[in-house]
Amino acid sequence: MRLLPAARYAILKISMERRLSILKISIRQIKAARALVAWSQEDLAQNSGVSIPTIRRLEARDGEIGGRQETGAKLVAALEAVGVEFIPENGGGAGVRLKKSR
């Protein structure tokens, strides 16, 4: 799957509030999201504009997304564009799921 140009542009317009919430998304959520949409690291790189070495480096660690905020925002936006919903820690545990189709 490739992102439409409009989706790529939307990545750049993410609000600061949303960027701060992205910092709380974990690498495990990114990996689980990739699994939900059957994406390899290469697929995520192609659709997010983040390099494969950067994705590999980030996924080699555990915890919250490290690196630059823009990098995390691009990863999250690419996965959200294909239907992934990131579930925040709300007492039941953070996670990911596919959005209901309309």
N, C-alpha and C positions, 0 to 999 in steps of 0.2 A: 504494500500500500504506500502511496505517495501522498504527501500533504498538498493540498491545493494552495496556490499562492496566497489566497485570503487567509488561510490558516497560519501560514508562515508569518504573515504580517501581524496577525492577532497575537502571536508570541511576543512581539515587541511592545504591544500596548497593554501588557499586564499591569494592573495597578500595584502600587507599593504594598498595600495590604495583602494582596494575593501573593506577592513575592515573599513576604514574611511568612505566610502560611506554608509556602512551598519548602521553606527551610525546615519545617517540621516533618516533612515526608521522608520516610526512611529508604535506604537502599533496598531493603527487603521488599518494600512496596513497589519500587521500580522494577525489580526482578519479577515479582508476582504479576505486575501489570504486563510486562513483556510476555510472560507465559500465557496470560489470558488471551492475548491477541496473536499468539504464535510468532512473535518477532525475535529474531536473533539480535545480538548487539549491533551487528552490521545494519540490520533493518532500522533499529532505533537511531543509529548514527545518520543514516540516509534521510530519515524523516524529520529529524530534529535539527540537523545542521551542526551537531556536536561530533567531534572526531571520535573514531573508534578507540584510539589509545586513551582518550579522556574517559570514555564510558568504561573501558576495562579497568582503569585506575580507580574510578569511583566505586565500581561494583566489587572491587577486591577488598574493600573495607566494609565494616558494618556500621550501623548507626544512621544518623541523619545525613542527607545529601551534603557532601562537602563541596569545596570549590566556590566558584563565583555564583552569585545569585542568578545571573542571566543563564548560566549553564543549566542549573536546576529548573529554571522556568521553561527553557526550551525542551528539556526532557519531558516534563510534566505536560506541557501544552501539546506535544506531539502525541503522547499517549491519550490524552483527553480528546483530541481531535478524532480518534478512531473508536471512541466510546468507553474508555476507561474512566471510572469514577474513583477518586481517592477518598477514603473514609478516614477522617481524623480520629485520633485517640479520644474516645468519649466514654470511657469506663468499661467498654466491651472490647477494647483493643483496636488499634489502627488496622486498616486493610485496604483492599481494592475490590472492585466489582465492575461488571459491565453494566452500562446504563440500559434501562428498558428501551426497547425499540418502540417508536411511535407508530 
